[in-house]
């Protein structure tokens, strides 16, 4: 009997590629239609630039864990929220189309989400804040190199902040949030996170 050879499956890594040239909105839509069946492919458009991004396992894991802890925090603190995940923000007149990794309305639904979350494993070529500005998203949080950076939209520009103005009580818990996201066991991390919030 011949032994069966199993192929080793390697998880896909996040990759970004900026398509050379300038593209009109109509050309962008044609590119979208040609690539719509490509699994795990995200397309970002901003002012004629088109960027492809593949979603790797590490990216998706961090995105899901981040969302899990943030939603746990909302529930523990009694903050009403509407999760809209990676719902596409898209408008020809704004010259932009993209998907946040996670996004939330806080309190009630509005024209655009209050909070956008982006997980960056690799650096992109398209201005990471400009696309959010087009849709007036109040705060944007970036996870990069196991650190969290917060930005607040003020006078039509983002400025870096060191505590959330949407969630001021989270100030003392930001380090806790980062630490728990990095704990290998999600069950242990959940216990530590909840205990710390309740004691605080």
MDAnalysis code that builds the backbone (N, CA, C; Angstrom):
import MDAnalysis as mda
import numpy as np

u = mda.Universe.empty(600, n_residues=200, atom_resindex=np.repeat(np.arange(200), 3), trajectory=True)
u.add_TopologyAttr("name", ["N", "CA", "C"] * 200)
u.add_TopologyAttr("resid", np.arange(1, 201))
u.add_TopologyAttr("resname", ["UNK", "UNK", "UNK", "UNK", "UNK", "UNK", "UNK", "UNK", "UNK", "UNK", "UNK", "UNK", "UNK", "UNK", "UNK", "UNK", "UNK", "UNK", "UNK", "UNK", "UNK", "UNK", "UNK", "UNK", "UNK", "UNK", "UNK", "UNK", "UNK", "UNK", "UNK", "UNK", "UNK", "UNK", "UNK", "UNK", "UNK", "UNK", "UNK", "UNK", "UNK", "UNK", "UNK", "UNK", "UNK", "UNK", "UNK", "UNK", "UNK", "UNK", "UNK", "UNK", "UNK", "UNK", "UNK", "UNK", "UNK", "UNK", "UNK", "UNK", "UNK", "UNK", "UNK", "UNK", "UNK", "UNK", "UNK", "UNK", "UNK", "UNK", "UNK", "UNK", "UNK", "UNK", "UNK", "UNK", "UNK", "UNK", "UNK", "UNK", "UNK", "UNK", "UNK", "UNK", "UNK", "UNK", "UNK", "UNK", "UNK", "UNK", "UNK", "UNK", "UNK", "UNK", "UNK", "UNK", "UNK", "UNK", "UNK", "UNK", "UNK", "UNK", "UNK", "UNK", "UNK", "UNK", "UNK", "UNK", "UNK", "UNK", "UNK", "UNK", "UNK", "UNK", "UNK", "UNK", "UNK", "UNK", "UNK", "UNK", "UNK", "UNK", "UNK", "UNK", "UNK", "UNK", "UNK", "UNK", "UNK", "UNK", "UNK", "UNK", "UNK", "UNK", "UNK", "UNK", "UNK", "UNK", "UNK", "UNK", "UNK", "UNK", "UNK", "UNK", "UNK", "UNK", "UNK", "UNK", "UNK", "UNK", "UNK", "UNK", "UNK", "UNK", "UNK", "UNK", "UNK", "UNK", "UNK", "UNK", "UNK", "UNK", "UNK", "UNK", "UNK", "UNK", "UNK", "UNK", "UNK", "UNK", "UNK", "UNK", "UNK", "UNK", "UNK", "UNK", "UNK", "UNK", "UNK", "UNK", "UNK", "UNK", "UNK", "UNK", "UNK", "UNK", "UNK", "UNK", "UNK", "UNK", "UNK", "UNK", "UNK", "UNK", "UNK", "UNK", "UNK", "UNK", "UNK", "UNK"])
u.atoms.positions = np.array([
    [0.843, -1.197, 0.000],
    [0.000, 0.000, 0.000],
    [0.884, 1.255, 0.000],
    [0.651, 2.129, -0.907],
    [1.458, 3.338, -1.022],
    [0.981, 4.372, -0.016],
    [1.889, 4.908, 0.826],
    [1.466, 5.913, 1.799],
    [0.971, 7.181, 1.103],
    [-0.089, 7.741, 1.648],
    [-0.666, 8.954, 1.063],
    [0.167, 10.170, 1.471],
    [0.484, 11.016, 0.529],
    [1.257, 12.223, 0.806],
    [0.283, 13.376, 0.985],
    [0.358, 13.996, 2.153],
    [-0.519, 15.124, 2.439],
    [0.191, 16.427, 2.134],
    [-0.466, 17.296, 1.408],
    [0.112, 18.608, 1.122],
    [0.027, 19.483, 2.350],
    [1.101, 20.157, 2.659],
    [1.109, 21.088, 3.783],
    [0.381, 22.367, 3.368],
    [-0.584, 22.774, 4.185],
    [-1.345, 23.981, 3.898],
    [-0.748, 25.136, 4.687],
    [-0.312, 26.158, 3.986],
    [0.256, 27.337, 4.633],
    [-0.770, 28.457, 4.616],
    [-1.100, 29.014, 5.796],
    [-2.085, 30.107, 5.820],
    [-1.612, 31.289, 4.965],
    [-2.552, 31.885, 4.252],
    [-2.234, 33.031, 3.404],
    [-1.837, 34.224, 4.265],
    [-0.828, 34.937, 3.825],
    [-0.370, 36.128, 4.533],
    [-1.001, 37.372, 3.903],
    [-1.153, 38.413, 4.724],
    [-1.667, 39.670, 4.187],
    [-0.661, 40.273, 3.220],
    [-1.153, 40.729, 2.080],
    [-0.309, 41.393, 1.091],
    [-1.063, 42.586, 0.528],
    [-0.334, 43.614, 0.125],
    [-0.932, 44.799, -0.489],
    [-0.211, 45.090, -1.802],
    [-0.992, 45.528, -2.779],
    [-0.415, 45.850, -4.082],
    [-1.143, 47.050, -4.662],
    [-0.408, 48.120, -4.943],
    [-0.978, 49.319, -5.554],
    [-0.909, 49.179, -7.066],
    [-2.065, 49.219, -7.701],
    [-2.127, 49.079, -9.148],
    [-1.545, 50.334, -9.804],
    [-0.570, 50.188, -10.697],
    [0.025, 51.381, -11.332],
    [-1.009, 52.159, -12.136],
    [-0.890, 53.464, -12.124],
    [-1.743, 54.299, -12.957],
    [-2.889, 54.946, -12.207],
    [-3.652, 55.740, -12.971],
    [-4.821, 56.449, -12.439],
    [-6.067, 55.828, -13.051],
    [-7.122, 55.645, -12.247],
    [-8.335, 54.987, -12.726],
    [-9.564, 55.824, -12.377],
    [-10.438, 55.991, -13.353],
    [-11.704, 56.676, -13.110],
    [-12.610, 55.760, -12.289],
    [-13.697, 56.322, -11.786],
    [-14.649, 55.518, -11.008],
    [-15.217, 54.384, -11.863],
    [-15.487, 54.661, -13.129],
    [-16.023, 53.630, -14.023],
    [-15.008, 52.503, -14.222],
    [-13.734, 52.875, -14.376],
    [-12.699, 51.846, -14.528],
    [-12.543, 51.031, -13.240],
    [-12.647, 51.714, -12.116],
    [-12.595, 51.024, -10.824],
    [-13.722, 49.997, -10.722],
    [-14.914, 50.369, -11.129],
    [-16.042, 49.440, -11.055],
    [-15.832, 48.232, -11.964],
    [-15.187, 48.449, -13.123],
    [-14.879, 47.323, -14.015],
    [-13.862, 46.385, -13.361],
    [-12.848, 46.972, -12.701],
    [-11.845, 46.155, -11.993],
    [-12.526, 45.348, -10.887],
    [-13.445, 46.008, -10.184],
    [-14.203, 45.319, -9.130],
    [-14.958, 44.117, -9.684],
    [-15.636, 44.323, -10.802],
    [-16.442, 43.234, -11.366],
    [-15.565, 42.078, -11.848],
    [-14.366, 42.397, -12.335],
    [-13.457, 41.346, -12.801],
    [-12.868, 40.525, -11.660],
    [-12.798, 41.126, -10.482],
    [-12.159, 40.442, -9.340],
    [-13.156, 40.043, -8.254],
    [-14.458, 40.159, -8.533],
    [-15.461, 39.944, -7.488],
    [-15.467, 38.520, -6.929],
    [-15.007, 37.549, -7.715],
    [-15.028, 36.164, -7.255],
    [-13.699, 35.715, -6.640],
    [-12.747, 36.638, -6.554],
    [-11.446, 36.287, -5.961],
    [-11.600, 36.198, -4.444],
    [-11.347, 35.032, -3.844],
    [-11.548, 34.882, -2.396],
    [-10.522, 35.671, -1.586],
    [-10.992, 36.293, -0.511],
    [-10.090, 36.984, 0.403],
    [-9.411, 38.208, -0.167],
    [-10.020, 38.832, -1.188],
    [-9.414, 40.008, -1.806],
    [-10.256, 41.237, -1.488],
    [-9.591, 42.271, -1.003],
    [-10.255, 43.540, -0.710],
    [-9.683, 44.599, -1.648],
    [-10.548, 45.473, -2.156],
    [-10.101, 46.527, -3.071],
    [-10.405, 47.883, -2.451],
    [-9.411, 48.749, -2.438],
    [-9.550, 50.103, -1.893],
    [-9.380, 51.089, -3.043],
    [-10.253, 52.093, -3.084],
    [-10.153, 53.122, -4.115],
    [-10.122, 54.487, -3.449],
    [-9.175, 55.330, -3.864],
    [-9.108, 56.690, -3.353],
    [-8.502, 57.594, -4.419],
    [-9.310, 58.519, -4.912],
    [-8.850, 59.534, -5.863],
    [-8.056, 58.956, -7.032],
    [-8.587, 57.895, -7.633],
    [-7.950, 57.324, -8.818],
    [-6.937, 56.232, -8.545],
    [-6.567, 56.040, -7.289],
    [-5.631, 54.967, -6.928],
    [-6.412, 53.720, -6.534],
    [-5.927, 52.574, -6.983],
    [-6.558, 51.295, -6.658],
    [-5.537, 50.411, -5.956],
    [-5.907, 49.926, -4.794],
    [-5.017, 49.046, -4.033],
    [-5.730, 47.741, -3.743],
    [-5.030, 46.634, -3.998],
    [-5.533, 45.299, -3.658],
    [-4.930, 44.878, -2.325],
    [-5.731, 44.197, -1.531],
    [-5.242, 43.691, -0.252],
    [-5.791, 42.288, -0.054],
    [-4.914, 41.336, 0.223],
    [-5.373, 39.994, 0.565],
    [-5.456, 39.895, 2.085],
    [-6.470, 39.202, 2.562],
    [-6.703, 39.088, 4.004],
    [-6.098, 37.792, 4.524],
    [-5.005, 37.935, 5.255],
    [-4.328, 36.772, 5.804],
    [-4.964, 36.308, 7.107],
    [-4.553, 35.140, 7.546],
    [-5.107, 34.546, 8.765],
    [-4.827, 35.400, 9.995],
    [-3.607, 35.938, 10.087],
    [-3.257, 36.763, 11.253],
    [-4.133, 38.014, 11.309],
    [-4.359, 38.627, 10.152],
    [-5.212, 39.819, 10.074],
    [-6.618, 39.508, 10.573],
    [-7.201, 38.429, 10.075],
    [-8.563, 38.073, 10.433],
    [-8.679, 37.670, 11.905],
    [-7.652, 37.020, 12.421],
    [-7.657, 36.636, 13.835],
    [-7.646, 37.883, 14.723],
    [-6.740, 38.821, 14.439],
    [-6.649, 40.042, 15.238],
    [-7.922, 40.873, 15.136],
    [-8.482, 40.974, 13.939],
    [-9.714, 41.731, 13.735],
    [-10.849, 41.170, 14.582],
    [-10.980, 39.851, 14.567],
    [-12.075, 39.204, 15.290],
    [-11.891, 39.328, 16.797],
    [-10.666, 39.127, 17.276],
    [-10.398, 39.226, 18.715],
    [-10.580, 40.664, 19.186],
    [-10.115, 41.622, 18.403],
    [-10.275, 43.038, 18.752],
    [-11.766, 43.358, 18.913],
    [-12.555, 42.970, 17.916],
    [-13.987, 43.215, 17.964],
    [-14.643, 42.535, 19.154],
    [-14.206, 41.335, 19.454],
    [-14.755, 40.588, 20.590],
    [-14.567, 41.357, 21.899],
    [-13.353, 41.848, 22.133],
    [-13.082, 42.553, 23.388],
    [-13.756, 43.920, 23.438],
    [-13.808, 44.598, 22.314],
    [-14.457, 45.912, 22.298],
    [-15.959, 45.761, 22.569],
    [-16.565, 44.761, 21.971],
    [-17.998, 44.537, 22.193],
    [-18.271, 44.049, 23.609],
    [-17.353, 43.285, 24.153],
    [-17.456, 42.862, 25.553],
    [-17.420, 44.087, 26.470],
    [-16.548, 45.028, 26.139],
    [-16.446, 46.265, 26.911],
    [-17.757, 47.055, 26.841],
    [-18.305, 47.205, 25.631],
    [-19.570, 47.916, 25.482],
    [-20.657, 47.292, 26.353],
    [-20.736, 45.972, 26.317],
    [-21.774, 45.276, 27.089],
    [-21.559, 45.444, 28.591],
    [-20.319, 45.319, 29.044],
    [-20.024, 45.448, 30.471],
    [-20.307, 46.851, 30.986],
    [-20.088, 47.853, 30.129],
    [-20.278, 49.246, 30.535],
    [-21.678, 49.786, 30.213],
    [-22.517, 48.934, 29.613],
    [-23.871, 49.369, 29.279],
    [-23.923, 50.418, 28.185],
    [-23.003, 50.323, 27.221],
    [-22.954, 51.272, 26.104],
    [-23.696, 50.680, 24.917],
    [-24.751, 51.353, 24.483],
    [-25.496, 50.859, 23.327],
    [-24.653, 51.036, 22.063],
    [-24.585, 50.002, 21.264],
    [-23.769, 50.068, 20.048],
    [-24.431, 49.270, 18.937],
    [-24.113, 49.655, 17.717],
    [-24.589, 48.931, 16.536],
    [-23.351, 48.522, 15.743],
    [-23.011, 47.235, 15.741],
    [-21.826, 46.796, 14.995],
    [-22.157, 46.642, 13.513],
    [-21.341, 47.238, 12.658],
    [-21.562, 47.100, 11.217],
    [-20.323, 46.548, 10.509],
    [-19.394, 46.022, 11.303],
    [-18.273, 45.266, 10.753],
    [-17.540, 45.939, 9.622],
    [-17.407, 45.193, 8.514],
    [-16.651, 45.672, 7.354],
    [-17.553, 46.221, 6.264],
    [-18.708, 46.741, 6.648],
    [-19.625, 47.306, 5.647],
    [-18.893, 48.359, 4.816],
    [-19.026, 48.264, 3.509],
    [-18.287, 49.139, 2.599],
    [-18.765, 50.586, 2.701],
    [-17.801, 51.491, 2.799],
    [-18.065, 52.932, 2.698],
    [-17.693, 53.301, 1.266],
    [-18.673, 53.787, 0.514],
    [-18.463, 53.925, -0.930],
    [-19.276, 55.088, -1.475],
    [-18.636, 55.986, -2.205],
    [-19.349, 57.086, -2.839],
    [-18.498, 57.652, -3.964],
    [-19.051, 57.685, -5.158],
    [-18.317, 58.222, -6.308],
    [-17.982, 59.693, -6.086],
    [-18.944, 60.455, -5.526],
    [-18.707, 61.891, -5.339],
    [-17.621, 62.170, -4.310],
    [-17.351, 61.210, -3.454],
    [-16.273, 61.363, -2.471],
    [-14.952, 60.777, -2.983],
    [-15.011, 60.103, -4.121],
    [-13.807, 59.522, -4.713],
    [-13.191, 58.433, -3.864],
    [-14.030, 57.674, -3.163],
    [-13.480, 56.676, -2.247],
    [-14.400, 55.472, -2.100],
    [-13.771, 54.323, -1.913],
    [-14.477, 53.084, -1.596],
    [-13.519, 52.220, -0.780],
    [-13.973, 51.787, 0.393],
    [-13.108, 50.953, 1.241],
    [-13.951, 50.247, 2.290],
    [-13.330, 49.303, 2.968],
    [-13.994, 48.568, 4.043],
    [-13.148, 48.667, 5.305],
    [-13.692, 49.246, 6.374],
    [-12.970, 49.162, 7.648],
    [-12.922, 47.693, 8.079],
    [-12.055, 47.373, 9.014],
    [-12.072, 46.004, 9.534],
    [-13.234, 45.802, 10.494],
    [-13.478, 46.788, 11.324],
    [-14.652, 46.800, 12.197],
    [-15.149, 48.239, 12.248],
    [-16.454, 48.415, 12.432],
    [-16.991, 49.774, 12.578],
    [-18.248, 49.719, 13.431],
    [-18.481, 50.834, 14.142],
    [-19.567, 50.860, 15.128],
    [-20.269, 52.211, 15.137],
    [-21.599, 52.155, 15.248],
    [-22.375, 53.321, 15.658],
    [-22.489, 53.233, 17.176],
    [-22.262, 54.315, 17.866],
    [-22.423, 54.343, 19.314],
    [-23.680, 55.135, 19.644],
    [-24.540, 54.543, 20.429],
    [-25.815, 55.178, 20.746],
    [-26.847, 54.829, 19.693],
    [-26.981, 55.670, 18.689],
    [-27.972, 55.449, 17.635],
    [-27.303, 55.453, 16.260],
    [-28.035, 54.967, 15.268],
    [-27.520, 54.932, 13.902],
    [-27.513, 56.337, 13.309],
    [-26.452, 56.648, 12.589],
    [-26.291, 57.967, 11.979],
    [-25.948, 57.781, 10.501],
    [-25.541, 58.863, 9.855],
    [-25.190, 58.740, 8.441],
    [-23.978, 57.828, 8.245],
    [-22.995, 57.936, 9.148],
    [-21.798, 57.105, 9.084],
    [-21.443, 56.640, 10.492],
    [-20.693, 55.548, 10.615],
    [-20.311, 55.056, 11.943],
    [-19.490, 56.090, 12.719],
    [-19.528, 55.962, 14.042],
    [-18.732, 56.840, 14.912],
    [-17.286, 56.365, 15.005],
    [-17.082, 55.059, 14.942],
    [-15.768, 54.480, 15.216],
    [-15.392, 53.476, 14.141],
    [-14.191, 53.639, 13.603],
    [-13.648, 52.679, 12.639],
    [-12.378, 52.056, 13.190],
    [-12.230, 50.763, 12.961],
    [-11.050, 50.018, 13.423],
    [-10.337, 49.446, 12.207],
    [-9.026, 49.597, 12.170],
    [-8.257, 49.013, 11.073],
    [-7.059, 48.265, 11.624],
    [-6.908, 47.039, 11.166],
    [-5.781, 46.191, 11.545],
    [-4.767, 46.238, 10.410],
    [-3.574, 46.747, 10.685],
    [-2.537, 46.843, 9.659],
    [-1.381, 45.900, 9.980],
    [-1.293, 44.836, 9.195],
    [-0.165, 43.899, 9.325],
    [0.970, 44.377, 8.426],
    [0.602, 44.847, 7.234],
    [1.590, 45.415, 6.308],
    [1.179, 46.853, 6.020],
    [2.138, 47.699, 5.733],
    [1.821, 49.109, 5.474],
    [1.216, 49.251, 4.082],
    [0.204, 50.085, 3.979],
    [-0.443, 50.303, 2.694],
    [0.117, 51.528, 1.986],
    [-0.252, 51.668, 0.716],
    [0.224, 52.789, -0.079],
    [-0.771, 53.944, -0.083],
    [-2.051, 53.635, 0.153],
    [-3.093, 54.664, 0.137],
    [-3.186, 55.293, 1.522],
    [-3.355, 56.609, 1.560],
    [-3.464, 57.349, 2.816],
    [-4.515, 56.702, 3.716],
    [-4.069, 56.176, 4.843],
    [-4.973, 55.376, 5.676],
    [-6.035, 56.214, 6.367],
    [-5.789, 57.504, 6.602],
    [-6.780, 58.338, 7.276],
    [-7.692, 59.091, 6.306],
    [-7.181, 59.432, 5.139],
    [-7.961, 60.226, 4.189],
    [-9.272, 59.539, 3.816],
    [-9.216, 58.236, 3.616],
    [-10.434, 57.526, 3.204],
    [-11.505, 57.593, 4.291],
    [-11.102, 57.584, 5.573],
    [-12.074, 57.708, 6.665],
    [-12.632, 59.132, 6.741],
    [-11.777, 60.100, 6.454],
    [-12.192, 61.501, 6.500],
    [-13.320, 61.775, 5.513],
    [-13.275, 61.121, 4.347],
    [-14.303, 61.346, 3.332],
    [-15.702, 61.013, 3.854],
    [-15.758, 60.132, 4.875],
    [-17.055, 59.700, 5.404],
    [-17.287, 60.192, 6.833],
    [-16.484, 61.175, 7.249],
    [-16.672, 61.834, 8.553],
    [-16.788, 60.853, 9.720],
    [-15.927, 59.873, 9.736],
    [-15.925, 58.917, 10.844],
    [-15.153, 59.548, 12.004],
    [-15.823, 59.711, 13.125],
    [-15.323, 60.537, 14.223],
    [-13.978, 60.077, 14.761],
    [-13.858, 58.801, 15.089],
    [-12.582, 58.265, 15.582],
    [-12.183, 57.050, 14.768],
    [-10.880, 56.945, 14.529],
    [-10.317, 55.786, 13.837],
    [-9.195, 55.237, 14.703],
    [-9.241, 53.941, 14.941],
    [-8.211, 53.281, 15.731],
    [-7.438, 52.324, 14.831],
    [-6.123, 52.432, 14.874],
    [-5.263, 51.551, 14.087],
    [-4.480, 50.625, 14.999],
    [-4.499, 49.358, 14.653],
    [-3.667, 48.369, 15.328],
    [-2.478, 48.080, 14.418],
    [-1.271, 48.452, 14.860],
    [-0.056, 48.220, 14.083],
    [1.070, 47.848, 15.030],
    [1.823, 46.821, 14.665],
    [2.983, 46.392, 15.464],
    [2.610, 46.182, 16.935],
    [1.452, 45.548, 17.148],
    [0.968, 45.242, 18.501],
    [0.776, 46.490, 19.367],
    [0.454, 47.591, 18.713],
    [0.169, 48.834, 19.428],
    [-1.088, 49.467, 18.843],
    [-1.729, 50.283, 19.659],
    [-2.964, 50.930, 19.259],
    [-2.735, 52.427, 19.119],
    [-3.125, 52.988, 17.966],
    [-3.037, 54.434, 17.736],
    [-4.442, 54.959, 17.488],
    [-4.789, 56.060, 18.143],
    [-6.129, 56.634, 18.050],
    [-6.077, 57.991, 17.358],
    [-7.076, 58.250, 16.498],
    [-7.165, 59.523, 15.783],
    [-8.585, 60.060, 15.874],
    [-8.686, 61.375, 16.044],
    [-9.980, 62.045, 16.184],
    [-10.133, 63.072, 15.064],
    [-11.301, 63.060, 14.412],
    [-11.577, 64.029, 13.360],
    [-11.973, 65.356, 13.989],
    [-11.192, 66.388, 13.647],
    [-11.444, 67.716, 14.192],
    [-11.128, 68.746, 13.116],
    [-12.096, 69.619, 12.809],
    [-11.897, 70.638, 11.768],
    [-11.443, 70.020, 10.448],
    [-12.102, 68.921, 10.095],
    [-11.871, 68.241, 8.816],
    [-10.465, 67.653, 8.674],
    [-9.790, 67.419, 9.792],
    [-8.501, 66.738, 9.782],
    [-8.406, 65.835, 11.007],
    [-7.651, 64.758, 10.850],
    [-7.455, 63.869, 11.992],
    [-6.234, 64.307, 12.785],
    [-6.378, 64.270, 14.094],
    [-5.220, 64.474, 14.957],
    [-5.107, 63.277, 15.894],
    [-3.874, 62.911, 16.182],
    [-3.667, 61.769, 17.069],
    [-4.052, 62.158, 18.493],
    [-4.766, 61.268, 19.152],
    [-5.161, 61.473, 20.543],
    [-4.650, 60.293, 21.360],
    [-4.588, 60.463, 22.649],
    [-4.023, 59.413, 23.493],
    [-5.050, 58.814, 24.441],
    [-6.289, 59.295, 24.314],
    [-7.422, 58.650, 24.971],
    [-8.632, 58.886, 24.088],
    [-9.536, 57.923, 24.061],
    [-10.715, 58.053, 23.232],
    [-11.654, 59.110, 23.798],
    [-12.099, 60.004, 22.935],
    [-13.100, 60.983, 23.351],
    [-14.507, 60.405, 23.227],
    [-14.678, 59.397, 22.375],
    [-15.955, 58.693, 22.287],
    [-16.173, 57.813, 23.509],
    [-15.085, 57.221, 23.995],
    [-15.155, 56.294, 25.121],
    [-14.157, 56.729, 26.199],
    [-14.419, 57.855, 26.864],
    [-13.435, 58.382, 27.821],
    [-13.122, 57.431, 28.971],
    [-14.075, 56.590, 29.358],
    [-13.833, 55.646, 30.449],
    [-12.842, 54.556, 30.051],
    [-12.659, 54.387, 28.754],
    [-11.742, 53.344, 28.276],
    [-10.282, 53.739, 28.469],
    [-10.034, 54.980, 28.828],
    [-8.666, 55.492, 28.943],
    [-7.772, 54.571, 29.760],
    [-8.223, 54.218, 30.969],
    [-7.404, 53.382, 31.849],
    [-7.360, 51.939, 31.385],
    [-8.265, 51.592, 30.466],
    [-8.355, 50.201, 30.035],
    [-7.719, 49.946, 28.672],
    [-7.140, 50.990, 28.033],
    [-6.541, 50.781, 26.710],
    [-5.358, 49.812, 26.777],
    [-4.499, 49.993, 27.772],
    [-3.365, 49.070, 27.927],
    [-3.865, 47.654, 28.207],
    [-4.931, 47.583, 29.002],
    [-5.543, 46.281, 29.291],
    [-6.067, 45.641, 28.011],
    [-6.732, 46.430, 27.185],
    [-7.264, 45.928, 25.921],
    [-6.154, 45.362, 25.045],
    [-5.077, 46.113, 24.891],
    [-3.944, 45.663, 24.072],
    [-3.349, 44.380, 24.650],
    [-3.141, 44.373, 25.963],
    [-2.543, 43.199, 26.611],
    [-3.404, 41.949, 26.415],
    [-4.715, 42.102, 26.570],
    [-5.600, 40.944, 26.466],
    [-5.711, 40.428, 25.038],
    [-5.651, 41.332, 24.062],
    [-5.677, 40.900, 22.660],
    [-4.481, 40.002, 22.354],
    [-3.362, 40.246, 23.039],
    [-2.124, 39.502, 22.767],
    [-1.985, 38.218, 23.587],
    [-2.873, 37.976, 24.533],
    [-2.815, 36.738, 25.320],
    [-3.227, 35.572, 24.424],
    [-2.416, 34.503, 24.356],
    [-2.717, 33.393, 23.436],
    [-4.068, 32.720, 23.699],
    [-4.443, 32.561, 24.965],
    [-5.717, 31.918, 25.287],
    [-6.810, 32.969, 25.403],
    [-7.800, 32.908, 24.514],
    [-8.867, 33.902, 24.539],
    [-9.722, 33.761, 25.800],
    [-9.819, 32.537, 26.359],
    [-10.595, 32.347, 27.581],
    [-9.907, 33.005, 28.781],
    [-8.590, 32.833, 28.864],
    [-7.835, 33.498, 29.939],
    [-7.903, 35.018, 29.767],
    [-7.779, 35.471, 28.530],
    [-7.813, 36.906, 28.256],
    [-9.174, 37.492, 28.620],
    [-10.236, 36.781, 28.303],
    [-11.585, 37.252, 28.635],
    [-11.760, 37.390, 30.140],
    [-11.291, 36.404, 30.875],
    [-11.410, 36.449, 32.345],
    [-10.660, 37.642, 32.909],
    [-9.421, 37.849, 32.439],
    [-8.624, 38.978, 32.922],
    [-9.275, 40.301, 32.565],
    [-9.798, 40.401, 31.355],
    [-10.406, 41.638, 30.876],
    [-11.647, 42.001, 31.707],
    [-12.527, 41.038, 31.877],
    [-13.763, 41.303, 32.622],
    [-13.475, 41.616, 34.092],
    [-12.584, 40.848, 34.697],
    [-12.263, 41.092, 36.102],
    [-11.695, 42.492, 36.317],
    [-10.797, 42.901, 35.408],
    [-10.192, 44.228, 35.518],
    [-11.219, 45.343, 35.333],
    [-12.123, 45.168, 34.378],
    [-13.143, 46.194, 34.136],
    [-14.075, 46.309, 35.325],
    [-14.475, 45.173, 35.874],
    [-15.421, 45.198, 36.987],
    [-14.802, 45.758, 38.256],
    [-13.514, 45.479, 38.429],
    [-12.813, 46.032, 39.620],
    [-12.579, 47.529, 39.455],
    [-12.387, 47.937, 38.186],
    [-12.126, 49.359, 37.935],
    [-13.361, 50.182, 38.112],
])
